[in-house]
Amino acid sequence: MADQDLLYKLAFNYIPNIGAVSVKNLISYCGGIKEVFSASKRQLINTPGIGESRANDFLKADPLKKAEQELKAIEGKDIELIFYLDKKYPARLKNYPDSPLLLYSKGKLELNAPRMVAIVGTRKVTTYGTLECEKIIEGLQEYNCTIVSGLAYGVDTIAHRHAVKCGMPTIGVLGNGMQSIYPAANRDLARKMLNNGGILSEYEMSQKPDRENFPKRNRIIAGMTDVVLIVESARKGGSMISAEYANNYNKDVFAIPGKTTDEFSEGCNHLIKTHKAHLCTSAEDIAYIMRWDKQAESKQLELLIELSPEEQDIIALIKEHPNIGLDSLHYKSTTPLAKLTSILLNLEFKGILKSLPGKKYILSR
């Protein structure tokens, strides 16, 4: 049955002219994943965002057959498929309208780790950028962070490699399918990352590293993390796209400043100057803005002892579902809304919770 469910989830990627938002509408309107594929033409037409033309395209296509072929390509490769309704799906990424329906993952990935930091930058990284990147990663060790990047040349490679060297979990988000690692020079690095982190992609196995894929994958890097750090970047490029996504997602963006005459500091300096990024010269700058504590776990344990059972239940839910919204928290906790808002306010006063835009909550310690 599990394989059958997986087949239906994968088949959504092969429905023509229907994007992630429409698929989510279909699942909601039809009452479930499997039910979408047995829906009548009228049901499809009446679903918001579908209409008659797309309904006809859906009915003419054979997405289940293509999904079967893809499952065969995955077989025996230790690749896990994570659907957006699955518990393992990155909670920080889930609620954005352009979040991918399905993720391919390989390795020992914790996609909902308490602290996730994206580190991106130019492929033509300088000695200055390399040293600054490594220094900040070493500083982030004390905060138990997972390092996320794109496995590209330059800053991405340095971020992953140094995270591995420091024994920190690191995740590479690919702009191609997992049939191959791009660039090929990072195959050995990717293999090392599988032991403490791994690789992630939204693309089918055979997808080549086409140019247009990389800006698109940057939304995943920005969406699944708490922080996006730009190490070095020209005024235009993938890193600036990542920063734009992060700002649109209400994430905290940081940038390492550089000389005004340096081409690959121009983008960072511009982000800082236009208040689209915090100036960053150390891991402590990130920790200060994010209100991270080096001794978070021990202090939180001490605080939990003093909390009521109801408060502890709410904290457990937020820990399990980082970035959870008030409505979801109300539904999952079954606590009356008035009482829930009072509990949340008290936990904020105690410095245990941090409220985010959109009535969302994360642990601040």
N, C-alpha and C positions, 0 to 999 in steps of 0.2 A: 504493500500500500504506500510505503514511504517513497518508493521509486516512482509510483504512479503520480503521487503528489508533486514530486520533483519535475516530472515530465510536463505537467500542466504549468508549473511556475516558469520553467524554461521556455515553454511555448509562447509566452507573452512577448518574448524578444523577437518573435518571427511573425507577429501580426502586422501586416503592412499599413503604413500611414496612420498608425495609432501610437501616440507617445505615452510617457509614464503617467501623466496627469489623467489622460483618458482611460488608461488601464485601471488606475485606482478607482475611477468612477464606475467602470464596468464591474469590478469586483464588489463594490458597495451596492450597486443597483441590482445586480443579478443574485446577490446573496452568498457569494463564495467564489473561490478560485475555479474549481471544477465546473461550477454552474455557468460560468461565462461561455464555456465551449459547447454547452448544450442549450444556450439561449436561442430564442426564436428571433427572426429578423425584426419583428416589431419591438421586442425588448431591446435589441441592439440600437435600433433607430431612436428609441425614446431615451437612451442614456445620454446625459449631457456630454457634448463634445464629440459625439459619434455621427449621427445623421445617416441618411440613406446611402450616400456614396461610400462612406467608410464601412458601413455595415455590409454592403455588397462585396467590398474588397476582402473583408474578414471571411465571409462565407465562401468565397472563391479560393482563398488561400488554404494551405495545409500546414499550419504551424506545428502541429503535433508530430508530423513526419520529420520535419527539420529538427525538432527538439530531440527526437530519438537519435538522429545522426550525431547531434552534438553530445549527447550523453555517451555515445560510443567513443567519441574523441576524448572525452574526459576520463573514461574508464581506466583504472590502474595507475593514475597519475597523482594520486593523493590530493586532489583538488576538491574543495567543498564549495557548493553553491549556497549562497545566503540570500534569501528573498526578503523584501522590505518588511514583510509581516513577521519574520522570524526574530526570535529573541536575540540572536547573535548579531543582527544587523546594527550598524553604528547608530546609536540613539541620537547622537548630535547631528547626524546627517538626515535622518529619516523624514523630518517634517517639512523639508524644503520642497517646493513644487517640482524642481528639476532634479531631485535625487534619483539615482538609478533604481530600477525595479529589482535588479539582480546583481550580485557581486560574486565573482570567482575569487576564492582565497586559497592560499597554499602556505603552510607553515604552522607555527604556533602563535596565532594572532589573537590578541585581546583587543577587540575593536571598541570596547567600552571601558577601557582603562581609565582610572580616575583623572589622569593628567596627560593630555595629548598635545604635543608641540610640532607644528609643521615648520620645517626649515627649507627654504627654497632660495634660488638665486641664479646668477648667470652661469652659463656653461664655460665662460672664459674667466674663471675665478683667479684673482691675483693672490700673491703671497699674503698680503694684508687680510684679504677675505678669508683665506684658509685658516690663518692663525686665530682670527676673531671667531670664526665658526667653531673651531675645535675648543677654544677657551670657554665659549658659552655652553657647549654640550657638556664639557667637564663640570661646569657649575650646575647644570641641570640634573646631574647625577644625584645630588643630595635631595632633590624634590621628587624622585621616583617618576620621571617622565618617560613617555613613549615618544620616540622621534619618528615623524612621518615626512616623507619626501617623495620625489618622482623617479628615482633611480637613473636620472639623466647624468650626462657629463657635468663636471664642475662642482658647484655647491652641493647638489643632490648627492653625488658620489661621496664627497667629503663628509657630509652629515651622516649618511648610512655607515660608512666605513669607521668613523670615529665612534659612533654609537656602539657598533659591534666591539670595537677595541675597549670601550669603557664598560662593556657588559650590560648595555641598556637595550631594551626592546626597540626594534625599529621596523617600520612598515614602508614598503615601496609601492606606490600606486602607479600602475603601468598605463601607457597610452596605446597598448596593443594587446593581443591575446596571449595566453600563457603557453602557447605552443613554442614560443621562443622568447629569449630575454633580449631586450634592446635598451642600450647598445650591447653588443656581444661582449665587449670588454668587461662588462659588469656581471657576467654569468657566475663567476666564482664568488663575487660579493653577494649576489642574490642567494646563492647556495648557503653561505654562512649565515645570512639573515634568517633562514628558515628555522634555525635552532632557537631563536629568541625574537620572534616577530614573523616576518614573511613578506609575501607579495599579494597584491590585490588588483583586480581589474574588473571593469564592467563589460569588457569586450569578449566576444566569442573566441574560442581557441585559435582559429585560423586568421584572426584579424591582424593585418600588417600594421606597422607603426606609421600610419599615414599622418601627414602634417597636421590635419585638422583635429586629430584625436587629442593632441597634447593640451591645447587650451581648454578643451572640454573636460579632460580628466582633472584639471586644476580645481574645479568646483568640488570634487570629492576630497581632495587634500584640504581645502579650506573648510568644507562642511563638517568633516569628521573630527576636527581638532578644536582645542580651546583657543590656541594661539597660533598666529602665522608670523614667522620671523623672516624678513627679507635680508639676506646677508650682503649681496652686491647685485645691482641691476642697472642696466641702462634705462632711459626714460620709457622705452617701449620693450615689451617682451613678455614671456610667460609668467615671470615673477610678479609683474605689475598686474597681470590678469588675476593671479592668485590673490593679490592684495585687494583688488576690486571686489572679487567674490566674497572675501572675508569681511570687508566693510559692509557689503550688502546683506550678509548673514549676521551682522552685529557681533562679529568676532573681534577680539583684540589683536591688532596688527602692530608689530614692532619692526624697526629698521635700524641697521647699523650705519651710522653716519660716516662720511668720508670726505676727502678733499674736494673742493668745488671744481677742481680741474680734472678729476678722475672720471672717465666715461662711465665706469661701472659703479660709481657712487652717486651718479646723477639721479637715478630713479629713487634710491633710498632717501637722499637729501630732499627730493621733491615731495615724497610722502610725508616726511617729518614737517617740512615747511608748510604744507597744506593741511596739516592736522589729520592726516589719514593714517598715521602711524606714530607710535610712541618711539622716542629716541632710546636706543638700546646699546649699552656698552658692556653689559655683563648679565649673567643669569639672574642676579639679584634685582635688576631692573624689571625683569619679567615677573619674578616672584612678588615684588612689591605691588605692582599694578594688579596682579591676580590674587593677591592676599594669600599666597601659599606659605605654608610653614614647613620648615625642614623636619620638625618633629610631629608632623600632622597626625600620624597614626596613634602614637602614644598619648598625645593630648586629647585626641578625639575619644579614645577609649576612656580616659579619665572623665571627660564630660558626659559620656554616655551613661556612666554609673549614676550620675546625678539627675538623669532625665526620667520622665515618666514613661511607662510602657507605650502610651499612645505616641509620644514624641519619638521614641526609639523605632516604632513601626514606620513612622513617616520618613525618618532618616534612612531606614533600610530600603524603603521603596525608591528614594531619590538616589541612593547608592547603586541600586540595581538598574535604574533608568535615568542616567545623567541627562540634564537639560530637560527634564520632564515638565510639562505644562500643568497649570492649575486644574484644568478640566480632567486631564488624564489621572492626575493625582487624586482628585475627588472620586473618580470612578473606581480606581484600583484600591483605594483605602476604605471606601464605603463610609468614611467619616462625614457627618453633616457639614455642609459648606461653611457655615458661620464658624463652627468649631475648628475646622481645618485651617481657615484663614488666620484664626487666633493663634493656633499652634505654630504656623509658619512664621508669623510675626515675632513670636517669642523666640523661636530658633534663630531668626535673623538678629535679634537683639543680643543673643548669646554668642553671636559670631560663628555659628555652625553652618548656617545657610547663606547663600548669596542669591538674590533675586535678579533675574535678567529681563531684558525687554520682552514683551509678549507674555508676561506672567509665567515665566519659566524659572526653575530652581536648580541649583547645583550645590554640592557641599563646598564650603569655602575653606575647610580645613582638611 
